[in-house]
Amino acid sequence: MATKNEILYSVDDVSPAYPVHPGNMLGEELKVRGISSKKFSEMIGIQSSHLSALIHGVRNFTPAVAAKVEKGLPEIPSSIWVKMQENYNKSIRQQKVNTSLLVSSYAAKEETLIPVLAEDGADYSKWKNVTIKIPKKDEKLLKELANKFGWKV
């Protein structure tokens, strides 16, 4: 139970700015505790290559793997790892929405062409400029979003 100065959050209440694979969080947790991934893999009975792939986001948390991780880190229930994996997968699916469908759905009379590029420091020689058509009234919104995500408009 939260005290007067604390707020309790569930995994569903927290949403990072970009999807973070739960394996990354496991790697950070092991680092903070001073446990090597080799030692941890031995503790929980999985191959070190499997644990490495998990930490680097190449493999996903299954209920079986989460149960093994819980044996090594009993303070973190396996259900948390599984839920984080589900949330990560959901975020990745949402990012893959075909934005061209969203943009092409506009049928405005007044449109503006806005070239959109990648983030600062990107090697633009390898990028193509992308031009999208949006209603003139949405130009300010696009610029605000671009500014928030560090895109050049």
Protein Blocks (a to p, Z undefined) as FASTA:
>chain_A
ZZfkbccddfklpccfbdcdfklmmmmmmmmnopafklmmmmnopafklmmmmmnomacc
dfklmmmmmmmmmmlcfklmmmmmmmmmmmmmmmmpcfklmmmmpccfbdcdddddddeh
iafklpccddddddfklmmmmmmmmmmnopaZZ
